[in-house]
Amino acid sequence: MKTIRPGDKVYHIYHMSNRGVVSEVYSLPVRHGNGAGPFSKVRRVKFISELDGKEYDFKIEDVVKDN
């Protein structure tokens, strides 16, 4: 898996024509846990689409880095 950083070109795995440039990668706390302890933070990515110019916010596992 490739590391996604701001400035990289990515596309959404369920709408592959929706690609764009990453503007931000950030983490959010998870408010769930189990008996062994809390879960780790979820990483999210924001990118500006080339299709319509809107900024989209997805979980980082739902986007793929374009070569």
C-alpha positions as CSV (number, residue, x, y, z in Angstrom):
1,M,0.0,0.0,0.0
2,K,1.3,3.4,-0.9
3,T,1.4,6.3,1.5
4,I,-1.0,9.1,0.7
5,R,0.3,12.6,1.3
6,P,-1.0,16.1,0.5
7,G,-0.4,17.0,-3.1
8,D,-0.8,13.3,-4.3
9,K,-3.3,12.5,-7.0
10,V,-5.9,9.9,-5.8
11,Y,-9.2,8.4,-6.9
12,H,-12.2,6.9,-5.1
13,I,-12.4,3.1,-5.4
14,Y,-16.2,3.1,-6.0
15,H,-16.2,6.0,-8.5
16,M,-12.9,5.8,-10.3
17,S,-13.5,8.7,-12.6
18,N,-13.7,10.9,-9.4
19,R,-10.0,11.7,-9.0
20,G,-8.2,14.7,-7.7
21,V,-5.4,16.2,-5.7
22,V,-5.2,15.6,-1.9
23,S,-5.6,18.8,0.2
24,E,-5.5,17.2,3.7
25,V,-4.9,13.9,5.5
26,Y,-6.0,13.8,9.1
27,S,-7.1,11.5,11.9
28,L,-10.2,11.4,14.0
29,P,-10.7,9.7,17.4
30,V,-12.9,6.6,17.5
31,R,-15.5,6.5,20.2
32,H,-15.8,2.7,20.4
33,G,-13.7,0.1,22.1
34,N,-13.7,-3.5,23.3
35,G,-12.6,-5.4,26.3
36,A,-9.0,-5.3,25.2
37,G,-8.9,-1.5,24.9
38,P,-9.8,1.4,22.6
39,F,-9.5,1.2,18.9
40,S,-7.0,3.3,16.9
41,K,-7.8,6.6,15.2
42,V,-9.5,6.5,11.8
43,R,-7.5,8.3,9.0
44,R,-9.4,10.4,6.5
45,V,-8.4,12.2,3.4
46,K,-9.8,15.4,1.7
47,F,-9.2,15.9,-2.1
48,I,-10.4,18.4,-4.7
49,S,-12.1,16.6,-7.5
50,E,-11.2,17.2,-11.2
51,L,-14.8,16.4,-12.2
52,D,-16.7,19.1,-10.5
53,G,-14.2,21.1,-8.4
54,K,-15.8,20.0,-5.1
55,E,-13.8,18.9,-2.0
56,Y,-14.6,15.3,-1.0
57,D,-13.9,13.7,2.4
58,F,-13.4,9.9,2.5
59,K,-11.8,7.3,4.7
60,I,-8.3,6.7,3.6
61,E,-9.0,3.0,2.8
62,D,-11.6,4.1,0.2
63,V,-9.1,6.0,-2.0
64,V,-6.2,4.8,-4.1
65,K,-3.1,6.7,-5.0
66,D,-2.8,7.3,-8.7
67,N,0.6,6.6,-10.3
